[in-house]
Amino acid sequence: MRLAIIATLAAAAVAAGCATTPEEQAPARVEERAAKPAPVETKPIARVDLTSKPAAASPLKDPNNILSRRSIYYDYDKFDIKDEFRPLVEAHAKYLRENPGAKMLIQGNADERGSREYNIGLGQRRSDSVKRALAILGAKDNQIESVSLGEEKPVCTEHAEDCWAKNRRGDMLYSGEY
């Protein structure tokens, strides 16, 4: 019987504990104070002239620099570099000497006259002549690659001498341009 009384009292205590509602407490009082920011030292902003050229502009892209010229033109069925293009080859050789990380691809081209095989060979002789001249002037062999495109990359497609003359060329391209 004692057990029955203890069980009844325990059940009543549990029921009484669940039935009570908690008293509402007032929220804690918080004082709102704005923090005074520390003074900030200000300096005037420097003006930048956006119209001026960047100091480190690439001479390869400067249209007033000889290095922006990249083509050497040849006479019909020839692969020797004409005197008028020697300063151009010298300038590119100097650039390669002064920039040992620079890489160049020389593409030899021919006009449409002649067989495909002959023009591939002629284009290779043209690109090799430029590579040889650059090497003689101090450029490293591992900086230069020479290939032939034969008649496959014409810049002019008319069937006339002035157009064919534009296609008889060696193009010098730097890495990032091919």
HELIX and SHEET records of a PDB file:
HELIX    1   1 ARG A    2  ALA A   19  1                                  18    
HELIX    2   2 ILE A   66  SER A   68  5                                   3    
HELIX    3   3 ASP A   83  PHE A   85  5                                   3    
HELIX    4   4 ARG A   86  GLU A   98  1                                  13    
HELIX    5   5 ARG A  116  ILE A  136  1                                  21    
HELIX    6   6 ASP A  141  GLN A  143  5                                   3    
HELIX    7   7 GLU A  161  ASN A  167  1                                   7    
SHEET    1   A 4 SER A  71  TYR A  73  0                                        
SHEET    2   A 4 ARG A 169  TYR A 174 -1                                        
SHEET    3   A 4 MET A 104  ASN A 109 -1                                        
SHEET    4   A 4 ILE A 144  GLY A 150  1                                        
END                                                                             
